[in-house]
Amino acid sequence: MKVQKAAVIGAGTMGAGIAQVLSAAGIEVILKDVQQDFVDRGLANIKRMYDSRVKKGTLTESEADFLFANVKGATEYKGFDDVDLVIEAALETIEVKRAIFTELDKLCPPHAILASNTSALSISEIAASTKRPDKVLGMHFFNPAQTMKLVEVIPGLKTSAQTTETAMQLCKTLNKVAVKVEECPGFLVNRLLFPYLNEALYLLQEGNVTAQEIDKAAVEFGLPMGPFTLFDMTGIDVCAHVTEFLYKEYGQRFEPAPLLHLMVENKFLGQKSGAGFYSHPAGHIPKKDEPKQINPELENLLAQAQKERPSVSAPGKFDVHRVIMPMFNEALYAIQEKVAAPLDVDVAMQWGCGLNRGLVSLAEEKGFDWCLSELDAQQKIHGERFRPAWILRKLVRGGIHDCKALIQEPVAAR
């Protein structure tokens, strides 16, 4: 099925970005929200996106105006009776999403695909609120949707192969990189990213290395920014919510570091609150390579966290693999559960996180035997956060020490 007309539910940052991406591909879009001022703000954001492209010279003014005209705002469901696709980008609560999908199921034509941009919630549960679960799936765009290339395409239990294929092909049309991900809490990228972020917190609590040193090491490893810069940019409260959700779903290896809830309790939420792990003075735009200033209250919070749960320090000098290995290990858990193909794990981390080297291909450099030895050693010190995925032990026992045994044809749409 070719998507010619679409609707986006939610005119916030993500919804506006998704609507812009659809409109740029020549697709007619209805951008809906519950209040007109929300809709107006979303349309203004899309106009700014197109104006920016005109300034950069990638579009002429007439081309930008033509594409922007593809988007129409709405506060009602008028016009939904002939859409081919709806992408919901509303509040990240299951009750809100189920209510929206129940309404969409009644109003949209039988052939229409209903997609959710949720970053973690159950696609199957959302689909169960409709009479067309075969046409419901997840299409998780990354923020900002107008520039980030990755889309996780997540079928639910009853999603048809045709619906999944239509979504994958649409991503190609939108000039996105789509990775098919089997439904699981956190899907793929967030599931891998948050053990890394959480371990950085535990490491910082131990008091032997600074936030700046951890951030610097992560960038040198191949990430575009360090964990504490990412915490502050994303919002520490948002990260805490996701971490708690994953802990509830997966158990001990996702147990949140005490420092995380202390940051939220003290309202140090990152850039949006003026301070997180670093200070963010109002009106100050840091210059490139300008050293970040640590939040002066962080030392007190670290002391509280250490008192709440004393940390056991690992012997020896800090090695960046301390924070990378939980991410690598979770990738192996996802592979053994067939959540994604091995090469697609690397594709997703490249385009979703900016990691310029493959997690799976880390074994090319170190070998699976080294990775297992490292995880075993860390598990003895830090417990369940480092319990190795059984597939890793299986490979090492079989005398396999590189990633060739994991490599298979990826299902990502390039």
Sine and cosine of phi, psi and omega as CSV:
sin_phi,cos_phi,sin_psi,cos_psi,sin_omega,cos_omega
0.00,0.00,0.73,-0.68,0.08,-1.00
-1.00,-0.03,0.77,-0.63,0.01,-1.00
-1.00,0.08,0.91,-0.42,0.01,-1.00
-0.95,-0.33,-0.47,0.88,0.02,-1.00
-0.70,-0.72,0.73,-0.69,-0.04,-1.00
-0.71,-0.71,0.24,-0.97,0.12,-0.99
-0.72,-0.69,0.52,-0.85,0.08,-1.00
-0.84,-0.54,0.79,-0.61,0.02,-1.00
-0.99,-0.14,0.89,-0.46,-0.05,-1.00
0.96,-0.28,0.90,-0.44,-0.09,-1.00
-0.97,-0.26,0.37,0.93,0.05,-1.00
-0.96,0.26,-0.31,-0.95,-0.06,-1.00
-0.83,0.55,-0.76,0.65,-0.03,-1.00
-0.94,0.34,-0.72,0.69,-0.03,-1.00
-0.87,0.49,-0.69,0.72,0.03,-1.00
-0.89,0.45,-0.67,0.74,0.02,-1.00
-0.89,0.46,-0.69,0.73,0.02,-1.00
-0.90,0.43,-0.67,0.74,0.02,-1.00
-0.88,0.48,-0.64,0.77,0.02,-1.00
-0.89,0.45,-0.68,0.73,0.00,-1.00
-0.88,0.47,-0.69,0.72,0.03,-1.00
-0.90,0.44,-0.71,0.70,-0.04,-1.00
-0.91,0.42,-0.57,0.82,0.00,-1.00
-0.91,0.40,-0.36,0.93,0.04,-1.00
-1.00,-0.02,0.15,0.99,0.04,-1.00
0.99,0.12,0.27,0.96,-0.01,-1.00
-1.00,-0.06,0.73,-0.68,0.07,-1.00
-0.94,0.34,0.74,-0.67,-0.13,-0.99
-0.77,-0.64,0.72,-0.70,0.22,-0.98
-0.98,-0.20,0.84,-0.54,0.04,-1.00
-0.97,-0.23,0.94,-0.33,-0.11,-0.99
-0.93,-0.38,0.64,-0.77,0.17,-0.98
-0.56,-0.83,0.08,-1.00,-0.14,-0.99
-0.99,0.15,-0.34,0.94,0.00,-1.00
-0.76,-0.65,0.54,-0.84,-0.06,-1.00
-0.90,0.44,-0.59,0.81,-0.01,-1.00
-0.92,0.39,-0.52,0.86,0.09,-1.00
-0.91,0.41,-0.69,0.72,0.01,-1.00
-0.89,0.46,-0.73,0.69,-0.02,-1.00
-0.87,0.50,-0.65,0.76,0.01,-1.00
-0.90,0.43,-0.65,0.76,0.03,-1.00
-0.90,0.44,-0.69,0.73,0.03,-1.00
-0.90,0.43,-0.62,0.78,0.03,-1.00
-0.90,0.44,-0.61,0.79,0.04,-1.00
-0.91,0.42,-0.66,0.75,0.04,-1.00
-0.90,0.43,-0.65,0.76,0.04,-1.00
-0.87,0.49,-0.64,0.77,0.03,-1.00
-0.91,0.42,-0.58,0.81,0.05,-1.00
-0.88,0.47,-0.69,0.72,0.01,-1.00
-0.94,0.33,-0.63,0.78,0.04,-1.00
-0.87,0.49,-0.61,0.79,0.02,-1.00
-0.89,0.46,-0.62,0.78,0.01,-1.00
-0.94,0.34,-0.54,0.84,0.08,-1.00
-0.91,0.42,-0.71,0.71,0.02,-1.00
-0.88,0.47,-0.58,0.82,0.00,-1.00
-0.98,0.19,-0.20,0.98,0.03,-1.00
1.00,0.08,0.18,0.98,0.01,-1.00
-1.00,0.09,-0.29,0.96,0.09,-1.00
-0.67,-0.74,0.52,-0.85,0.18,-0.98
-0.99,0.15,0.26,-0.96,0.00,-1.00
-0.89,0.46,-0.63,0.77,0.00,-1.00
-0.93,0.37,-0.61,0.80,0.05,-1.00
-0.90,0.43,-0.68,0.73,0.00,-1.00
-0.89,0.45,-0.68,0.73,0.01,-1.00
-0.89,0.46,-0.65,0.76,0.00,-1.00
-0.89,0.46,-0.71,0.70,-0.02,-1.00
-0.94,0.33,-0.64,0.77,0.02,-1.00
-0.88,0.47,-0.51,0.86,0.00,-1.00
-0.91,0.40,-0.23,0.97,0.05,-1.00
-0.94,0.35,-0.30,0.95,-0.09,-1.00
-0.98,-0.20,0.78,-0.63,0.07,-1.00
-0.83,-0.56,0.69,-0.72,0.01,-1.00
-1.00,0.06,0.42,-0.91,0.01,-1.00
-0.37,-0.93,0.51,-0.86,0.15,-0.99
-0.91,-0.41,-0.06,1.00,0.06,-1.00
-0.85,-0.53,0.06,-1.00,-0.06,-1.00
-1.00,-0.06,0.30,0.95,0.03,-1.00
-0.88,0.48,0.74,-0.67,0.01,-1.00
1.00,-0.08,-0.11,0.99,0.00,-1.00
-0.98,0.19,-0.11,0.99,-0.07,-1.00
-0.97,0.24,-0.12,0.99,0.03,-1.00
-0.72,-0.70,0.40,0.92,0.04,-1.00
-0.98,0.19,0.45,-0.89,0.08,-1.00
-1.00,-0.10,-0.38,0.93,-0.11,-0.99
-0.45,-0.89,0.63,-0.77,0.20,-0.98
-0.82,-0.57,0.74,-0.68,0.12,-0.99
-0.91,-0.41,0.89,-0.45,0.00,-1.00
-1.00,0.02,0.79,-0.62,0.02,-1.00
-0.72,-0.69,0.77,0.64,-0.05,-1.00
-1.00,-0.08,-0.23,-0.97,-0.03,-1.00
-0.83,0.56,0.59,-0.81,-0.08,-1.00
-1.00,0.08,0.87,0.50,0.11,-0.99
-0.75,-0.66,0.66,-0.75,-0.12,-0.99
-0.91,0.42,-0.56,0.83,-0.02,-1.00
-0.90,0.43,-0.69,0.72,0.03,-1.00
-0.89,0.46,-0.71,0.71,-0.05,-1.00
-0.92,0.38,-0.66,0.75,0.03,-1.00
-0.89,0.46,-0.64,0.77,0.03,-1.00
-0.90,0.44,-0.67,0.74,0.01,-1.00
-0.90,0.44,-0.70,0.71,-0.06,-1.00
-0.94,0.34,-0.54,0.84,0.10,-0.99
-0.87,0.49,-0.68,0.73,0.01,-1.00
-0.93,0.37,-0.69,0.72,0.01,-1.00
-0.87,0.48,-0.63,0.78,-0.02,-1.00
-0.86,0.51,-0.57,0.82,0.00,-1.00
-0.97,0.24,-0.55,0.83,-0.20,-0.98
-0.99,-0.13,-0.47,0.88,-0.09,-1.00
-1.00,0.05,0.45,-0.89,-0.01,-1.00
-0.90,0.43,0.40,-0.92,-0.08,-1.00
-0.84,0.55,-0.50,0.87,-0.06,-1.00
-0.99,0.16,-0.20,0.98,-0.15,-0.99
-0.94,0.35,0.67,-0.74,0.10,-1.00
-1.00,0.03,0.71,-0.71,0.03,-1.00
-0.93,-0.37,0.89,-0.45,-0.07,-1.00
-0.88,-0.48,0.54,-0.84,0.10,-1.00
-0.92,-0.40,0.64,-0.77,0.07,-1.00
-1.00,0.00,0.25,0.97,-0.01,-1.00
-0.81,0.59,0.57,-0.82,0.01,-1.00
-0.99,-0.11,-0.10,1.00,-0.08,-1.00
-0.39,-0.92,-0.44,0.90,-0.16,-0.99
-0.95,0.31,0.36,-0.93,-0.10,-0.99
-0.93,0.36,0.86,-0.51,0.07,-1.00
-0.92,0.39,-0.63,0.77,-0.02,-1.00
-0.90,0.44,-0.61,0.80,0.03,-1.00
-0.93,0.37,-0.63,0.77,0.06,-1.00
-0.90,0.44,-0.70,0.71,-0.03,-1.00
-0.90,0.45,-0.51,0.86,-0.03,-1.00
-0.92,0.40,-0.24,0.97,0.04,-1.00
-1.00,0.07,0.07,1.00,0.01,-1.00
-0.85,-0.52,0.15,-0.99,0.10,-1.00
-0.98,-0.20,0.21,0.98,0.02,-1.00
-0.73,-0.68,0.81,0.59,-0.04,-1.00
-0.86,0.51,-0.37,0.93,0.05,-1.00
-0.94,0.35,-0.30,0.96,-0.04,-1.00
-0.93,-0.37,0.32,0.95,0.01,-1.00
-0.91,-0.41,0.69,-0.72,0.04,-1.00
-0.38,-0.92,0.11,-0.99,0.09,-1.00
-0.99,-0.12,0.66,-0.75,0.18,-0.98
-0.76,-0.65,1.00,-0.03,-0.10,-0.99
-1.00,-0.02,0.98,-0.21,0.11,-0.99
-0.99,0.15,0.39,-0.92,0.00,-1.00
-0.95,-0.32,0.50,-0.86,-0.13,-0.99
-1.00,0.02,0.78,-0.63,-0.02,1.00
-0.99,0.13,0.74,-0.67,-0.12,-0.99
-0.87,0.49,-0.49,0.87,-0.05,-1.00
-0.96,0.28,-0.26,0.96,0.00,-1.00
-0.86,-0.51,-0.53,0.85,-0.02,-1.00
-0.95,0.32,0.70,-0.71,-0.15,-0.99
-1.00,0.09,-0.44,0.90,-0.17,-0.99
-0.99,0.17,0.63,-0.78,0.23,-0.97
-0.74,-0.68,0.83,-0.55,0.14,-0.99
-1.00,0.08,0.84,-0.54,0.03,-1.00
-0.97,-0.22,0.89,-0.45,-0.17,-0.98
-0.85,-0.52,0.96,-0.27,0.10,-1.00
-0.96,0.29,0.55,-0.84,0.16,-0.99
-1.00,0.04,-0.10,-0.99,-0.04,-1.00
-0.87,0.49,-0.54,0.84,-0.08,-1.00
-0.92,-0.38,0.15,0.99,0.01,-1.00
-0.91,0.42,0.73,-0.68,-0.02,-1.00
-0.98,0.22,0.40,-0.92,0.05,-1.00
-0.88,0.47,-0.58,0.82,0.00,-1.00
-0.91,0.42,-0.66,0.75,0.03,-1.00
-0.89,0.46,-0.70,0.72,0.02,-1.00
-0.89,0.46,-0.69,0.73,-0.01,-1.00
-0.91,0.41,-0.62,0.78,0.05,-1.00
-0.88,0.48,-0.68,0.74,0.02,-1.00
-0.91,0.42,-0.67,0.75,0.02,-1.00
-0.89,0.45,-0.68,0.74,0.00,-1.00
-0.93,0.37,-0.61,0.79,0.05,-1.00
-0.87,0.49,-0.65,0.76,0.02,-1.00
-0.86,0.51,-0.63,0.78,0.09,-1.00
-0.87,0.50,-0.70,0.71,0.02,-1.00
-0.86,0.50,-0.59,0.81,-0.01,-1.00
-0.99,0.14,0.05,1.00,-0.03,-1.00
0.89,0.45,0.62,0.78,0.04,-1.00
-0.94,-0.34,0.31,-0.95,0.12,-0.99
-0.98,-0.18,0.92,-0.40,-0.04,-1.00
-0.98,-0.20,0.71,-0.71,0.08,-1.00
-0.84,-0.54,0.81,-0.58,0.05,-1.00
-0.97,0.22,0.80,-0.61,-0.05,-1.00
-0.79,-0.61,0.81,-0.59,0.09,-1.00
-0.94,0.34,0.60,-0.80,-0.09,-1.00
-0.87,0.49,0.80,-0.60,0.12,-0.99
-0.34,-0.94,0.35,-0.94,-0.01,-1.00
-0.85,0.52,0.80,-0.60,-0.01,-1.00
0.99,0.11,-0.11,0.99,-0.05,-1.00
0.82,0.57,-0.81,-0.59,-0.08,-1.00
-0.94,-0.34,-0.87,0.49,-0.15,-0.99
-0.89,0.46,-0.76,0.65,0.00,-1.00
-0.91,0.42,-0.58,0.81,0.03,-1.00
-0.88,0.48,-0.60,0.80,0.00,-1.00
-0.99,0.12,-0.59,0.81,-0.11,-0.99
-0.94,0.33,-0.63,0.78,-0.16,-0.99
-0.96,0.29,-0.49,0.87,0.16,-0.99
-0.88,0.47,-0.57,0.82,0.07,-1.00
-0.91,0.41,-0.73,0.68,0.02,-1.00
-0.89,0.45,-0.68,0.73,-0.03,-1.00
-0.91,0.42,-0.64,0.77,-0.01,-1.00
-0.92,0.38,-0.54,0.84,0.07,-1.00
-0.88,0.48,-0.60,0.80,0.05,-1.00
-0.91,0.42,-0.73,0.69,0.03,-1.00
-0.86,0.50,-0.68,0.74,0.00,-1.00
-0.89,0.46,-0.69,0.72,0.01,-1.00
-0.89,0.46,-0.63,0.78,0.01,-1.00
-0.87,0.49,-0.48,0.87,-0.04,-1.00
-0.93,0.37,-0.37,0.93,0.16,-0.99
1.00,0.09,0.15,0.99,-0.03,-1.00
-0.98,-0.17,-0.08,1.00,-0.04,-1.00
-0.51,-0.86,0.53,-0.85,-0.07,-1.00
-1.00,-0.04,0.26,-0.97,0.07,-1.00
-0.87,0.50,-0.65,0.76,0.01,-1.00
-0.89,0.46,-0.65,0.76,-0.01,-1.00
-0.93,0.37,-0.62,0.79,0.04,-1.00
-0.92,0.39,-0.70,0.71,0.03,-1.00
-0.86,0.51,-0.71,0.71,-0.02,-1.00
-0.88,0.47,-0.68,0.74,-0.01,-1.00
-0.92,0.40,-0.61,0.79,0.01,-1.00
-0.91,0.41,-0.64,0.77,0.03,-1.00
-0.92,0.40,-0.66,0.75,0.03,-1.00
-0.91,0.42,-0.49,0.87,0.05,-1.00
-0.94,0.35,-0.54,0.84,0.03,-1.00
0.66,-0.75,0.12,0.99,0.06,-1.00
-1.00,-0.03,0.49,-0.87,-0.05,-1.00
-0.94,0.34,-0.38,0.93,0.05,-1.00
-0.44,-0.90,0.33,-0.94,-0.01,-1.00
-0.99,0.16,0.17,-0.99,-0.08,-1.00
-0.89,0.46,-0.59,0.81,-0.07,-1.00
-0.98,0.19,-0.51,0.86,0.15,-0.99
-0.90,0.43,-0.65,0.76,0.01,-1.00
-0.93,0.37,-0.67,0.75,0.09,-1.00
-0.80,0.60,-0.78,0.63,-0.07,-1.00
-0.91,0.41,-0.59,0.81,-0.02,-1.00
-0.95,0.30,-0.67,0.74,-0.07,-1.00
-0.96,0.27,-0.59,0.81,-0.12,-0.99
0.93,-0.36,0.90,-0.43,-0.10,-1.00
-0.92,0.40,-0.52,0.86,0.07,-1.00
-0.91,0.41,-0.64,0.77,0.05,-1.00
-0.89,0.46,-0.71,0.70,0.01,-1.00
-0.90,0.45,-0.62,0.79,0.02,-1.00
-0.90,0.44,-0.66,0.76,0.01,-1.00
-0.88,0.48,-0.71,0.70,-0.01,-1.00
-0.92,0.40,-0.68,0.73,-0.02,-1.00
-0.88,0.47,-0.68,0.73,0.03,-1.00
-0.89,0.45,-0.64,0.77,0.03,-1.00
-0.88,0.47,-0.73,0.69,-0.02,-1.00
-0.92,0.39,-0.58,0.81,0.06,-1.00
-0.89,0.46,-0.68,0.73,0.03,-1.00
-0.88,0.47,-0.61,0.80,-0.08,-1.00
-0.99,0.13,-0.64,0.77,-0.14,-0.99
-0.95,-0.30,-0.31,0.95,0.05,-1.00
1.00,-0.02,-0.48,-0.88,-0.30,-0.95
-0.85,0.53,-0.55,0.84,-0.07,-1.00
-0.94,0.34,-0.16,0.99,0.06,-1.00
-0.94,-0.33,0.24,0.97,-0.06,-1.00
-0.86,0.51,0.84,-0.54,-0.09,-1.00
-0.92,0.40,0.61,-0.79,0.11,-0.99
-0.92,0.40,0.65,-0.76,0.00,-1.00
-0.82,0.58,-0.53,0.85,-0.02,-1.00
-0.86,0.51,-0.51,0.86,-0.07,-1.00
-0.89,0.45,-0.76,0.65,-0.03,-1.00
-0.96,0.30,-0.44,0.90,0.08,-1.00
-0.91,0.41,-0.61,0.79,0.05,-1.00
-0.89,0.46,-0.69,0.73,-0.02,-1.00
-0.93,0.36,-0.70,0.71,0.01,-1.00
-0.84,0.54,-0.60,0.80,-0.03,-1.00
-1.00,-0.02,0.13,0.99,0.09,-1.00
0.89,0.46,0.50,0.87,0.17,-0.99
-1.00,-0.08,1.00,-0.01,-0.18,-0.98
-0.97,-0.25,0.01,1.00,0.00,-1.00
0.94,-0.35,-0.48,-0.88,-0.08,-1.00
-0.84,0.54,-0.62,0.78,-0.11,-0.99
-0.94,0.35,-0.35,0.94,0.00,-1.00
-0.96,-0.28,0.00,1.00,0.01,-1.00
1.00,-0.06,-0.24,0.97,0.04,-1.00
-0.29,-0.96,0.61,-0.79,0.13,-0.99
-0.66,-0.75,-0.91,-0.42,0.16,-0.99
-0.97,0.25,-0.48,0.88,0.08,-1.00
-0.91,-0.42,0.30,-0.95,0.09,-1.00
-1.00,0.06,0.62,-0.78,-0.01,-1.00
-0.74,-0.68,0.98,0.21,-0.03,-1.00
-0.86,0.51,0.66,-0.75,0.01,-1.00
-0.87,0.50,0.72,-0.70,0.06,-1.00
0.99,0.14,-0.13,0.99,-0.01,-1.00
-1.00,-0.04,0.87,-0.49,0.06,-1.00
-0.97,-0.23,0.95,-0.32,-0.07,-1.00
-0.90,0.43,0.62,-0.78,0.06,-1.00
-0.98,0.21,0.35,-0.94,0.02,-1.00
-0.86,0.51,0.72,-0.70,0.01,-1.00
0.93,0.37,0.14,0.99,0.07,-1.00
-0.94,0.34,0.77,-0.64,-0.01,-1.00
-0.86,0.50,0.67,-0.74,0.05,-1.00
-0.99,0.16,0.58,-0.81,0.02,-1.00
-0.99,-0.12,0.81,-0.58,0.01,-1.00
-0.92,0.39,0.64,-0.77,0.11,-0.99
-0.83,0.55,0.87,-0.50,-0.06,-1.00
-0.88,0.48,-0.33,0.95,0.02,-1.00
-1.00,0.08,-0.12,0.99,-0.08,-1.00
-0.89,0.45,-0.61,0.79,-0.02,-1.00
-0.86,0.51,-0.67,0.74,0.02,-1.00
-0.91,0.41,-0.63,0.77,0.00,-1.00
-0.92,0.39,-0.60,0.80,0.05,-1.00
-0.90,0.45,-0.64,0.77,0.03,-1.00
-0.90,0.44,-0.65,0.76,0.04,-1.00
-0.90,0.44,-0.68,0.74,0.00,-1.00
-0.90,0.44,-0.66,0.75,0.01,-1.00
-0.91,0.41,-0.59,0.81,0.03,-1.00
-0.94,0.34,-0.62,0.78,-0.02,-1.00
-0.92,0.39,-0.67,0.74,0.02,-1.00
-0.55,-0.83,1.00,-0.09,-0.03,-1.00
-0.83,0.56,0.74,-0.67,-0.03,-1.00
-1.00,-0.07,0.58,-0.82,0.08,-1.00
-0.99,-0.15,0.88,-0.48,-0.04,-1.00
-0.99,0.17,0.65,-0.76,0.10,-1.00
-0.97,0.23,0.61,-0.80,0.02,-1.00
-0.94,0.34,0.39,-0.92,0.08,-1.00
1.00,0.04,0.00,-1.00,-0.05,-1.00
-0.97,0.25,0.51,-0.86,0.04,-1.00
-0.87,0.50,0.75,-0.66,0.05,-1.00
-0.83,-0.56,0.75,-0.66,-0.06,-1.00
-0.85,0.52,-0.40,0.92,0.00,-1.00
-0.90,0.43,-0.30,0.96,0.08,-1.00
-0.84,0.54,-0.63,0.78,0.00,-1.00
-1.00,-0.06,-0.35,0.94,-0.01,-1.00
-0.99,0.16,-0.60,0.80,-0.10,-0.99
-0.88,0.48,-0.61,0.80,0.09,-1.00
-0.87,0.49,-0.56,0.83,0.03,-1.00
-0.94,0.34,-0.70,0.72,0.05,-1.00
-0.88,0.48,-0.70,0.71,-0.03,-1.00
-0.89,0.45,-0.65,0.76,0.02,-1.00
-0.92,0.39,-0.53,0.85,0.09,-1.00
-0.88,0.47,-0.64,0.77,0.03,-1.00
-0.93,0.37,-0.62,0.78,0.10,-0.99
-0.85,0.53,-0.70,0.71,-0.01,-1.00
-0.91,0.43,-0.62,0.78,0.01,-1.00
-0.92,0.39,-0.69,0.72,-0.03,-1.00
-0.92,0.38,-0.43,0.90,0.06,-1.00
-1.00,0.05,0.00,1.00,-0.01,-1.00
0.87,0.50,0.56,0.83,0.09,-1.00
-0.93,0.37,-0.59,0.80,0.02,-1.00
-0.42,-0.91,0.39,-0.92,0.08,-1.00
-0.94,0.34,0.54,-0.84,-0.06,-1.00
-0.79,0.61,-0.72,0.69,0.00,-1.00
-0.92,0.38,-0.50,0.87,0.03,-1.00
-0.94,0.34,-0.44,0.90,0.11,-0.99
-0.87,0.49,-0.73,0.69,0.01,-1.00
-0.91,0.41,-0.64,0.77,0.04,-1.00
-0.88,0.48,-0.70,0.72,-0.03,-1.00
-0.90,0.43,-0.67,0.74,-0.01,-1.00
-0.94,0.34,-0.52,0.86,0.05,-1.00
-0.92,0.39,-0.76,0.64,-0.12,-0.99
-1.00,0.00,-0.30,0.95,0.03,-1.00
-0.99,-0.11,-0.47,0.88,-0.05,-1.00
-0.85,-0.53,-0.19,0.98,-0.02,-1.00
0.98,0.18,0.26,0.97,0.02,-1.00
-0.94,0.34,0.87,-0.49,-0.13,-0.99
-1.00,-0.01,0.25,0.97,0.13,-0.99
-0.59,-0.81,0.50,-0.87,-0.11,-0.99
-0.98,0.22,0.69,-0.72,0.10,-1.00
-0.90,0.44,-0.72,0.69,0.01,-1.00
-0.89,0.45,-0.65,0.76,-0.03,-1.00
-0.97,0.23,0.02,1.00,0.17,-0.98
-0.83,0.56,-0.53,0.85,0.02,-1.00
-0.93,0.38,-0.39,0.92,0.09,-1.00
-0.88,0.47,-0.59,0.81,-0.05,-1.00
-0.99,0.10,-0.69,0.73,-0.13,-0.99
-0.97,-0.22,-0.51,0.86,-0.10,-0.99
1.00,0.01,0.58,-0.82,-0.02,-1.00
-0.91,0.41,-0.52,0.86,0.01,-1.00
-0.90,0.43,-0.64,0.77,0.05,-1.00
-0.91,0.41,-0.69,0.72,-0.01,-1.00
-0.87,0.49,-0.69,0.73,0.01,-1.00
-0.91,0.42,-0.69,0.72,0.02,-1.00
-0.86,0.50,-0.66,0.75,0.00,-1.00
-0.91,0.41,-0.70,0.72,0.01,-1.00
-0.91,0.41,-0.67,0.75,0.03,-1.00
-0.87,0.49,-0.69,0.73,-0.01,-1.00
-0.90,0.43,-0.67,0.74,0.00,-1.00
-0.94,0.33,-0.55,0.84,0.03,-1.00
-0.90,0.44,-0.60,0.80,0.02,-1.00
-0.89,0.46,-0.51,0.86,-0.03,-1.00
-1.00,-0.01,-0.71,0.70,-0.20,-0.98
-0.93,-0.36,-0.11,0.99,0.11,-0.99
1.00,0.06,-0.54,-0.84,-0.23,-0.97
-0.89,0.45,-0.34,0.94,0.00,-1.00
-0.87,0.49,-0.36,0.93,-0.07,-1.00
-0.90,-0.43,0.22,0.98,0.02,-1.00
-0.87,0.49,0.85,-0.53,-0.08,-1.00
-0.92,0.40,0.60,-0.80,0.15,-0.99
-0.88,0.48,0.64,-0.77,-0.10,-1.00
-0.89,0.45,-0.45,0.89,-0.01,-1.00
-0.90,0.44,-0.51,0.86,0.02,-1.00
-0.92,0.38,-0.71,0.70,0.02,-1.00
-0.90,0.44,-0.61,0.79,0.03,-1.00
-0.87,0.49,-0.70,0.71,0.00,-1.00
-0.90,0.43,-0.69,0.73,-0.02,-1.00
-0.92,0.40,-0.68,0.74,0.04,-1.00
-0.87,0.49,-0.50,0.87,0.02,-1.00
-1.00,0.10,0.10,1.00,0.03,-1.00
0.97,0.24,0.37,0.93,-0.01,-1.00
-0.98,-0.22,0.83,-0.56,-0.13,-0.99
-0.82,-0.58,0.17,0.99,0.14,-0.99
-0.71,-0.71,0.01,-1.00,-0.17,-0.98
-1.00,0.00,0.11,0.99,-0.04,-1.00
-0.87,0.49,-0.55,0.84,-0.01,-1.00
-0.93,0.38,-0.36,0.93,-0.01,-1.00
-1.00,-0.01,-0.34,0.94,-0.16,-0.99
-0.96,0.27,0.75,-0.66,0.09,-1.00
-0.58,-0.82,0.18,-0.98,-0.02,-1.00
-0.89,0.46,0.80,-0.60,0.00,-1.00
-0.96,0.29,0.43,-0.90,0.06,-1.00
-0.98,-0.20,0.11,0.99,-0.02,-1.00
-0.91,0.41,0.63,-0.78,0.10,-0.99
-1.00,0.04,0.90,-0.43,-0.04,-1.00
-0.99,-0.12,0.00,0.00,0.00,0.00
